[in-house]
Every structure is written in C-alpha cells, then in structure tokens.
C-alpha cells in the first residue's frame, strides 16, 4: 500500500477566535501550513456551512495564500464533496488524513473507512474522545505522526526519518526548493521539523537522522573562553536538550556531530587548516592556497606594521572578526588601505587581518554534498584599485560593510577610469584542482555538507580559498541537481555512521 498521500484539514484544527470573535491561528498552525505547502502531499482545507462568516473569510484567505484546495461540507452533499476532493488529488491508492478539533459524528462516521484516518486535536482539558482513531494535543506533533504512519504503511526498513533543526528563514529556503518532503524521496528519506515545543525525547526515538544548523541556535559566545569551544559557546535550551537526547539515543545519527563544526566557528583555525592545501599542489600546475593572514588582539599594537609585513600582507587588507558565525557581529568587516585606518576601526576583536586578493570581481562558490562537488560563479568585490578610488571619494576612509547584507561593489565610473570591463575574467578555473581540494577539505573537517569560496588571483593565477562554511544553502545550483545530491549525501552519511 502507498503511504499517506493527502491531508484534509478542518478549519477547527487550525483556527480559533479571540475575545472579539475575530478568527486567528492557533499556536503552531502557520508554521505547519508553511511546511505542508512544500511537503509534496496533497492538502485541502475544509469548513462546515455553520461556521461564522469571519472564520470563512479567514479560511478562504488561508487556502489562497498557501495554494491549498478548499472544500465546504454540508451533510447532504458530504459524500459528493469527499469524492470530488479525492478526484482532484488523482484518486490514487493511499491513505488520507482528516484532521479536526470539531467532534462532528456525522462527518467522522462517513470518514471511518480504509481510505481515511481521523486525527483529533484534543481540547485543552486533555480528555480523549474514544471514538477517534488518533489524538494529538499540539499541531507540532503532526509531522512526526505522518512519519510514523508512513513507516507502518510502507513497511520498508530502508525508509529513514530525518528530523531537522534550523532557523525559520533557512528552513524556508530548503522548503521552497522541495528539499524537505514529508513523503519518501527517491532514496527513502522523509523530513520532519524537530520542535522544541514538544518533548524531544519522544521525537528522537522516532527519527533516524538529525540534520542541524547548530550555529542558528547559538545565543552567546564568550570571547575569553572562545578557544575552549565546549565552554565558550552557549546554545539555546532547545539545542542543549537535543544534544542530551542524542547522547541518550546512540542509534540516532547526527549530521554532523556538533564537535565537528567547532573549527568553522573560528576564522583563525580555518586559516590554519587551509595552510594544509599546500600539500596537494603539484609542480607545473596552478597553485591552490590559503590567503596570508594575521590574528590581532588590538589595533593599537605598536609593532602592528612590522607584524603585518612579516605575515606577507600588503595593502589593502580585509579585516574580519575571529568569530566566524553564530553572533550578530560575525560578519562586520572592513577593507583598510593604510596603517592609520586601524585607528578606531569598528571591527570586533580579536580579528583576522587577511590578504585582499585581486580577482577580477568574480568568486567561485563551491559546494560539497557528500562525495559530489558543485560550483557556481558569482560577482564579487572589485579589485583593490577600484576600492581605493571609492575610499578616496569618501574621505580616504576604510570601507566598512556587513558581508551578509551588502558587499563593496565597483561602480561603472570606477571601471571606466581603470579601463576594466565589469565582466572581465581572464583567469581560468582549474576545476580538477579545486575538486581535489574539496575532497581533502571534507576529509580533514569530517563533515558531510559544506561550502567554500575560491577566488583566482590576477597575475599569478593562484586559487585562493577565502571562506569555509557548514551546511550552506547551495541555492546557486539548480534544484534538480542539488536536491537529489543533498538527499544522497544524507543517506550515505547515515549508512557510513551505521557501519561504524
């Protein structure tokens, strides 16, 4: 038998009214609808003809917003309405859920058959209605119930449930690409969000793989303890509880272990690791390397100029906080053009002063998804001479920016002054070399999914790795290529972990 193919959500399952009689979502309902919109399940919203006009308007807007089917029930036309909705869903074999808070015996009696399963959202008093087949207390429990039900119906031990944790905006990016379906993928993965509003112990028992972006759950980094990551980083209570639950259920596979991503929180440690790229270079080939860098604890060091020279750094430099992610200031950066620019520089300390590589305004975004490597080309920051013109036009000040929001760009009049076309890129990417570096980096960091940025230095042709990050969105890669590779990477990581 096929698994669960569709959900019919009665408006009472999702909607309540405030003291003034205005319809509104119950807690968790909006997030559920957002996830169901991209779940690859058929979804419809129903209401009975007796509900208030305000609820009808609310429900119609809801169905339109999320592109769900809408159905109105009346007793005389109930069977016709049900047949119509199943026909619109293709009428294929499978199981369908009817979810409600309203205990309408007539509707429930009509739906009590092998095709439909009724799920009742229990009232606040917690009293279960024994006439119903299944009962949940919160809408957040529904994805887990879907997963459990699918496993029973499919009776396939190879089907895995992947529970994921990440911030809503990141989750939405993955959802829109169809990367988190609630029904099995081609290689047998089902995705459910792990909720901190439901006991995690019960959720972890049901999932086979935990996918996380743990840095989304960092609430504090103590710079005085930063190098001892187990003490210097404070995660949310939910993430702390998740780690305890995983430790208590060793059969669950975490992708990737949080200890493995600590290195990527520290730009100094990243730079030090990238120095190992020298070991994969070969004679008579272009070179892949780390940028020159120097850690500074204060910009007032009397011998700062000498230390910069010893580190083979020449102006301009890009200055970054040593903390690479997890805190608001991690992406506050600056480009400096002279030693005086360090006076009163507003980049959080400690900081990494990094070589600024002239690269013709193009950057190569590489993505590692298990054994597969992909890349995309993006426009990047301009060469140093263009940045210097920009600095002089603004009073010869350092260029301050947030790398997540807006990067310094070359204006058309700067390009014409310098005689450079904005789409000029005379350097040739050595894909084989960078792919070799990607596999080396994955082995070194022991991570499943990561990304890194490469620029090609003008003049030398050096391939310089300027950034590394964990679980990137890989949104520059077409969905039809990246998403299946993402699923395969998760399945392979699970099988590897189990074999050990």
C-alpha positions as CSV (number, residue, x, y, z in Angstrom):
1,X,0.0,0.0,0.0
2,X,1.1,3.5,-0.7
3,X,1.8,5.8,2.3
4,X,-0.1,8.9,3.3
5,X,-0.8,11.0,0.2
6,X,-3.0,13.8,1.4
7,X,-4.4,15.8,4.3
8,X,-7.8,17.3,4.8
9,X,-7.5,20.0,7.5
10,X,-10.8,21.1,9.0
11,X,-10.5,24.8,9.9
12,X,-11.2,24.0,13.6
13,X,-7.8,22.1,13.6
14,X,-6.0,25.4,12.8
15,X,-8.2,28.3,13.8
16,X,-9.7,29.8,16.9
17,X,-11.3,33.1,17.8
18,X,-10.1,36.0,20.1
19,X,-12.3,37.7,22.6
20,X,-13.8,39.9,20.0
21,X,-14.8,37.0,17.8
22,X,-12.1,37.5,15.2
23,X,-10.6,34.4,13.7
24,X,-6.9,33.7,14.2
25,X,-4.4,30.9,14.0
26,X,-3.8,28.6,17.0
27,X,-0.1,28.4,18.1
28,X,2.0,26.5,15.5
29,X,-0.6,26.5,12.8
30,X,1.1,29.0,10.5
31,X,4.4,27.1,10.6
32,X,2.6,23.9,9.9
33,X,0.9,25.3,6.8
34,X,4.1,26.8,5.6
35,X,5.7,23.3,5.8
36,X,2.8,21.5,4.3
37,X,2.9,23.8,1.3
38,X,6.1,22.2,0.2
39,X,5.6,18.8,1.7
40,X,4.7,17.1,-1.6
41,X,1.5,16.0,0.0
42,X,-2.0,16.9,-1.3
43,X,-3.5,19.4,1.1
44,X,-7.0,20.8,1.4
45,X,-8.8,22.9,4.0
46,X,-12.4,22.3,4.9
47,X,-15.1,24.1,6.8
48,X,-18.8,23.3,7.6
49,X,-21.5,25.6,6.5
50,X,-22.4,26.6,10.0
51,X,-19.1,28.4,10.9
52,X,-19.1,32.1,11.4
53,X,-18.5,34.4,8.4
54,X,-15.3,35.8,9.9
55,X,-13.9,32.2,10.0
56,X,-15.0,31.6,6.5
57,X,-13.2,34.7,5.2
58,X,-10.1,33.7,7.2
59,X,-10.1,30.2,5.9
60,X,-10.5,31.3,2.3
61,X,-7.6,33.7,2.6
62,X,-5.6,30.9,4.2
63,X,-6.3,28.5,1.3
64,X,-5.4,31.1,-1.3
65,X,-2.2,32.1,0.5
66,X,-0.8,28.5,0.6
67,X,-2.4,27.3,-2.6
68,X,-4.4,24.6,-0.9
69,X,-7.8,23.2,-2.1
70,X,-10.8,24.5,-0.3
71,X,-14.0,22.5,0.4
72,X,-17.2,23.3,2.2
73,X,-19.1,20.5,4.0
74,X,-22.8,20.2,4.3
75,X,-24.5,17.0,5.4
76,X,-26.5,16.4,2.3
77,X,-23.5,16.8,0.0
78,X,-20.8,15.2,2.2
79,X,-20.0,12.2,0.1
80,X,-20.0,14.2,-3.1
81,X,-17.6,16.7,-1.6
82,X,-15.2,13.9,-0.4
83,X,-15.3,12.2,-3.8
84,X,-14.6,15.5,-5.5
85,X,-11.5,16.2,-3.4
86,X,-10.1,12.7,-3.9
87,X,-10.7,13.0,-7.6
88,X,-8.8,16.3,-7.7
89,X,-5.9,14.5,-5.9
90,X,-5.7,11.8,-8.6
91,X,-7.7,9.2,-6.8
92,X,-4.6,7.0,-6.4
93,X,-4.2,4.3,-3.8
94,X,-3.0,5.5,-0.5
95,X,-4.1,6.8,2.9
96,X,-5.6,10.2,3.7
97,X,-5.8,12.1,7.0
98,X,-8.8,14.1,8.1
99,X,-7.7,16.4,11.0
100,X,-10.2,18.2,13.1
101,X,-10.9,19.7,16.5
102,X,-14.6,19.6,16.0
103,X,-16.2,16.3,17.1
104,X,-18.8,16.1,14.3
105,X,-20.1,12.5,14.5
106,X,-21.7,12.5,11.0
107,X,-18.5,13.6,9.3
108,X,-16.4,11.2,11.3
109,X,-18.8,8.3,10.6
110,X,-18.5,9.0,6.8
111,X,-14.7,9.1,7.0
112,X,-14.3,6.0,9.1
113,X,-13.1,3.7,6.3
114,X,-9.8,2.2,5.0
115,X,-9.1,5.3,2.9
116,X,-9.4,7.9,5.6
117,X,-7.8,8.2,9.1
118,X,-9.2,10.7,11.5
119,X,-6.9,12.7,13.8
120,X,-8.4,14.7,16.5
121,X,-6.6,17.7,18.1
122,X,-7.5,17.2,21.8
123,X,-9.1,20.0,23.8
124,X,-7.1,21.8,26.5
125,X,-8.6,19.6,29.2
126,X,-6.8,16.7,27.6
127,X,-9.8,14.4,27.6
128,X,-9.5,12.0,24.6
129,X,-12.5,11.1,22.5
130,X,-12.5,7.3,22.4
131,X,-14.5,7.3,19.1
132,X,-11.5,8.8,17.3
133,X,-8.6,6.7,15.9
134,X,-5.8,9.0,16.7
135,X,-5.4,12.0,19.1
136,X,-2.7,14.7,19.2
137,X,-2.5,17.7,21.6
138,X,-0.5,20.1,19.5
139,X,-0.3,20.7,15.8
140,X,3.5,20.4,16.1
141,X,3.0,16.7,16.6
142,X,1.5,16.1,13.2
143,X,4.7,15.7,11.1
144,X,6.0,13.1,13.5
145,X,2.7,11.2,13.3
146,X,2.9,11.4,9.5
147,X,6.3,9.8,9.5
148,X,5.3,7.1,12.0
149,X,2.2,6.3,9.9
150,X,4.2,6.2,6.7
151,X,6.7,3.7,8.1
152,X,3.9,1.4,9.2
153,X,2.1,1.6,5.8
154,X,5.2,1.2,3.7
155,X,6.7,-1.5,5.9
156,X,10.1,-0.7,4.5
157,X,13.1,-0.7,6.8
158,X,15.2,1.3,4.4
159,X,12.9,4.4,4.7
160,X,14.5,6.9,7.1
161,X,13.1,9.8,9.0
162,X,15.3,12.9,9.0
163,X,14.5,15.4,11.8
164,X,15.9,18.8,11.2
165,X,16.6,21.9,13.3
166,X,17.4,25.4,11.8
167,X,16.1,28.9,11.9
168,X,12.8,29.6,10.0
169,X,14.4,31.6,7.2
170,X,16.9,28.9,6.4
171,X,14.2,26.2,6.6
172,X,12.0,28.2,4.2
173,X,14.8,28.2,1.7
174,X,15.1,24.5,1.8
175,X,11.3,24.0,1.8
176,X,10.9,26.1,-1.3
177,X,13.4,24.0,-3.2
178,X,11.5,20.8,-2.3
179,X,14.4,19.6,-0.2
180,X,12.3,18.7,2.9
181,X,9.4,16.5,1.7
182,X,7.2,14.7,4.3
183,X,6.7,11.7,2.0
184,X,9.6,9.4,1.0
185,X,12.2,10.6,-1.5
186,X,13.7,8.5,-4.3
187,X,16.2,7.1,-1.8
188,X,13.8,6.7,1.1
189,X,14.1,9.9,3.2
190,X,11.2,11.7,5.0
191,X,11.8,15.1,6.6
192,X,10.1,16.4,9.7
193,X,10.9,19.5,11.7
194,X,12.0,18.9,15.3
195,X,10.0,21.1,17.6
196,X,11.3,22.5,20.9
197,X,7.7,22.9,22.0
198,X,7.2,19.1,22.1
199,X,9.2,16.8,24.3
200,X,12.4,16.0,22.3
201,X,12.8,12.5,23.8
202,X,9.7,11.3,22.1
203,X,10.8,12.8,18.8
204,X,14.3,11.5,18.8
205,X,13.0,8.0,19.4
206,X,11.2,8.2,16.1
207,X,13.9,9.8,13.9
208,X,16.9,8.0,12.3
209,X,18.9,11.1,11.3
210,X,19.2,14.6,12.9
211,X,20.2,17.3,10.5
212,X,21.0,20.6,12.2
213,X,22.4,24.0,11.6
214,X,23.6,24.3,15.2
215,X,25.1,27.8,14.7
216,X,21.5,29.1,14.3
217,X,21.0,28.1,18.0
218,X,24.0,29.9,19.4
219,X,22.8,32.6,21.9
220,X,26.2,33.7,23.3
221,X,30.0,33.3,22.6
222,X,32.3,34.3,25.4
223,X,35.4,35.7,23.7
224,X,37.5,34.9,26.8
225,X,36.7,31.2,26.6
226,X,36.2,31.1,22.8
227,X,39.2,28.7,22.2
228,X,37.7,26.2,24.5
229,X,34.5,25.7,22.5
230,X,32.8,23.4,24.9
231,X,32.8,26.2,27.5
232,X,32.9,29.3,25.4
233,X,29.7,28.7,23.4
234,X,26.2,28.8,24.8
235,X,23.4,27.2,22.8
236,X,19.7,27.6,23.2
237,X,18.0,25.5,25.8
238,X,16.4,23.5,22.9
239,X,19.7,22.7,21.3
240,X,21.2,21.7,24.7
241,X,18.3,19.4,25.3
242,X,18.7,18.0,21.7
243,X,22.3,17.1,22.4
244,X,21.4,15.4,25.6
245,X,18.7,13.4,23.8
246,X,21.1,12.3,21.0
247,X,23.6,11.2,23.6
248,X,20.9,9.1,25.2
249,X,19.9,7.5,21.9
250,X,23.1,6.4,20.1
251,X,21.1,4.8,17.4
252,X,20.2,8.2,16.0
253,X,22.7,9.7,13.6
254,X,23.5,13.4,13.9
255,X,24.7,15.1,10.7
256,X,27.1,16.3,11.5
257,X,28.3,15.9,15.2
258,X,28.4,19.4,16.7
259,X,32.0,18.8,17.8
260,X,33.0,18.6,14.1
261,X,31.7,22.1,13.3
262,X,33.5,24.0,16.1
263,X,36.5,24.6,13.8
264,X,34.3,26.5,11.4
265,X,33.3,29.0,14.2
266,X,36.9,30.3,14.4
267,X,38.4,32.1,11.4
268,X,41.9,31.7,12.8
269,X,41.6,27.9,13.0
270,X,40.0,27.8,9.5
271,X,43.0,29.7,8.1
272,X,45.4,27.4,9.9
273,X,43.7,24.4,8.4
274,X,43.7,25.9,4.9
275,X,47.5,26.1,5.1
276,X,47.4,22.3,4.5
277,X,46.3,23.0,0.9
278,X,49.9,23.4,0.0
279,X,50.3,19.6,0.3
280,X,48.0,18.9,-2.7
281,X,49.8,21.3,-5.0
282,X,51.9,19.8,-7.9
283,X,54.7,21.2,-10.0
284,X,53.8,22.8,-13.3
285,X,50.2,23.4,-12.2
286,X,48.5,26.4,-10.8
287,X,48.5,26.7,-7.0
288,X,45.7,26.4,-4.5
289,X,46.4,28.1,-1.2
290,X,45.1,29.9,1.9
291,X,45.3,33.7,1.9
292,X,48.0,35.3,4.0
293,X,46.7,36.3,7.4
294,X,47.5,37.6,10.9
295,X,45.5,37.5,14.1
296,X,45.4,40.7,16.1
297,X,44.0,41.2,19.6
298,X,44.2,45.0,19.4
299,X,44.6,47.5,16.6
300,X,46.8,49.6,18.8
301,X,49.8,47.3,18.8
302,X,52.9,49.4,18.5
303,X,54.6,46.9,16.1
304,X,51.5,46.1,14.1
305,X,53.0,47.3,10.8
306,X,56.0,45.0,11.3
307,X,53.9,42.1,12.2
308,X,51.8,42.6,9.0
309,X,54.9,42.7,6.9
310,X,56.2,39.5,8.5
311,X,52.9,37.8,7.6
312,X,53.5,38.8,3.9
313,X,50.5,41.1,4.0
314,X,50.4,44.2,1.7
315,X,47.7,46.8,1.5
316,X,44.8,46.6,1.2
317,X,43.7,44.1,3.8
318,X,40.3,42.7,4.7
319,X,39.7,42.7,8.4
320,X,37.2,40.1,9.9
321,X,36.1,39.2,13.4
322,X,37.8,36.0,14.5
323,X,34.3,34.6,15.4
324,X,33.0,33.3,12.0
325,X,29.3,32.8,12.8
326,X,26.7,32.4,15.5
327,X,26.8,36.0,16.7
328,X,25.4,39.2,15.2
329,X,28.8,40.9,14.7
330,X,30.5,37.9,12.9
331,X,30.1,39.5,9.5
332,X,31.1,43.1,10.4
333,X,34.1,43.6,8.2
334,X,36.4,46.3,6.8
335,X,38.8,46.9,4.0
336,X,41.7,49.1,5.1
337,X,44.2,50.9,2.8
338,X,46.8,52.3,5.2
339,X,48.1,51.7,8.7
340,X,46.2,54.8,10.0
341,X,42.9,53.1,9.0
342,X,43.3,50.8,12.0
343,X,42.7,53.7,14.4
344,X,39.2,53.5,15.8
345,X,38.4,50.7,13.4
346,X,34.9,49.3,14.2
347,X,35.6,45.6,13.6
348,X,35.2,43.4,16.7
349,X,38.3,42.0,18.3
350,X,40.1,39.6,18.2
351,X,40.2,39.9,14.5
352,X,41.9,38.3,11.5
353,X,43.7,40.6,9.0
354,X,43.5,38.8,5.7
355,X,45.2,39.3,2.3
356,X,42.9,41.1,-0.1
357,X,43.2,39.2,-3.4
358,X,42.6,41.0,-6.7
359,X,40.3,38.6,-8.5
360,X,38.5,40.5,-11.3
361,X,35.3,40.7,-9.3
362,X,34.4,37.0,-9.7
363,X,34.1,34.4,-7.0
364,X,33.6,30.7,-7.3
365,X,31.1,29.2,-4.8
366,X,31.9,25.5,-4.2
367,X,29.5,23.1,-2.5
368,X,30.4,19.7,-1.2
369,X,27.4,17.3,-0.9
370,X,28.8,14.1,0.3
371,X,31.0,12.7,-2.5
372,X,29.7,15.2,-5.1
373,X,31.2,18.7,-5.7
374,X,29.4,21.5,-7.5
375,X,30.3,25.1,-8.1
376,X,28.7,28.4,-9.3
377,X,30.2,31.7,-10.4
378,X,29.1,34.9,-8.7
379,X,30.0,38.6,-9.0
380,X,32.2,39.6,-6.1
381,X,34.0,42.7,-4.8
382,X,36.2,44.7,-7.2
383,X,39.9,44.9,-7.4
384,X,42.0,46.9,-5.0
385,X,42.5,49.9,-7.3
386,X,38.7,50.4,-7.7
387,X,38.2,50.1,-3.9
388,X,40.9,52.7,-3.4
389,X,39.0,55.1,-5.6
390,X,35.9,54.5,-3.6
391,X,37.7,55.1,-0.4
392,X,39.2,58.4,-1.7
393,X,35.8,59.6,-2.8
394,X,34.6,59.0,0.8
395,X,37.4,60.9,2.5
396,X,40.0,58.2,2.3
397,X,38.3,56.1,5.0
398,X,38.3,52.3,5.4
399,X,35.3,50.6,3.8
400,X,33.0,49.1,6.4
401,X,30.4,46.5,5.5
402,X,28.3,43.6,6.6
403,X,29.2,40.6,4.4
404,X,25.8,39.1,4.7
405,X,24.0,42.2,3.6
406,X,26.0,44.2,1.1
407,X,29.5,43.8,-0.3
408,X,31.6,46.6,-1.7
409,X,30.9,46.9,-5.4
410,X,32.6,48.5,-8.4
411,X,30.6,51.4,-9.8
412,X,30.5,51.9,-13.6
413,X,32.5,55.1,-13.5
414,X,35.3,53.4,-11.5
415,X,35.5,50.7,-14.1
416,X,35.8,53.2,-17.0
417,X,38.5,55.1,-15.1
418,X,40.5,52.0,-14.7
419,X,39.9,50.7,-18.2
420,X,38.4,47.4,-16.9
421,X,35.2,45.8,-18.1
422,X,32.9,44.7,-15.3
423,X,32.6,41.2,-16.8
424,X,36.3,40.8,-17.5
425,X,37.7,37.5,-16.1
426,X,40.8,36.4,-17.8
427,X,41.7,33.7,-15.3
428,X,40.8,30.1,-15.9
429,X,39.4,27.9,-13.1
430,X,41.2,24.6,-12.6
431,X,38.1,22.5,-11.7
432,X,40.1,19.3,-11.1
433,X,42.4,21.1,-8.7
434,X,39.6,22.6,-6.6
435,X,37.7,19.4,-6.6
436,X,40.7,17.7,-5.2
437,X,40.9,20.4,-2.6
438,X,37.2,19.9,-1.8
439,X,37.7,16.2,-1.1
440,X,40.7,17.0,1.0
441,X,38.8,19.6,3.0
442,X,35.8,17.2,3.6
443,X,38.1,14.5,4.9
444,X,40.1,17.0,7.0
445,X,37.0,18.5,8.6
446,X,35.0,15.2,8.7
447,X,31.8,17.0,7.5
448,X,29.1,15.9,5.1
449,X,27.8,19.1,3.6
450,X,29.9,22.3,3.4
451,X,30.8,25.1,1.2
452,X,33.9,27.2,0.4
453,X,34.7,30.2,-1.7
454,X,37.6,30.4,-4.2
455,X,39.0,33.5,-6.0
456,X,41.7,33.4,-8.7
457,X,44.4,35.9,-8.1
458,X,45.1,38.1,-11.1
459,X,48.6,37.8,-12.4
460,X,49.6,34.6,-10.5
461,X,46.6,32.5,-11.2
462,X,46.7,31.3,-7.6
463,X,43.4,29.7,-6.5
464,X,42.8,31.2,-3.0
465,X,40.2,29.7,-0.6
466,X,38.8,32.7,1.2
467,X,35.9,31.3,3.3
468,X,34.5,27.9,4.5
469,X,31.1,27.3,6.0
470,X,28.9,24.4,7.2
471,X,25.6,23.4,5.7
472,X,25.3,26.2,3.1
473,X,22.1,26.7,1.1
474,X,23.7,25.7,-2.2
475,X,21.0,27.8,-3.8
476,X,23.1,28.7,-6.8
477,X,23.0,25.1,-8.0
478,X,19.8,24.0,-9.9
479,X,17.3,22.2,-7.7
480,X,17.0,19.2,-10.0
481,X,20.8,18.6,-9.5
482,X,21.5,19.8,-6.0
483,X,18.5,18.4,-4.1
484,X,18.9,14.7,-5.1
485,X,22.6,15.0,-4.3
486,X,21.7,16.5,-0.9
487,X,19.4,13.5,-0.2
488,X,22.1,11.1,-1.3
489,X,24.7,12.7,0.9
490,X,22.4,12.4,3.9
491,X,21.6,8.7,3.2
492,X,25.3,7.9,2.6
493,X,26.4,9.6,5.8
494,X,23.8,7.6,7.7
495,X,24.9,4.3,6.2
496,X,28.6,5.2,6.9
497,X,27.8,6.0,10.5
498,X,25.9,2.8,11.0
499,X,28.6,0.7,9.5
500,X,31.0,2.1,12.2
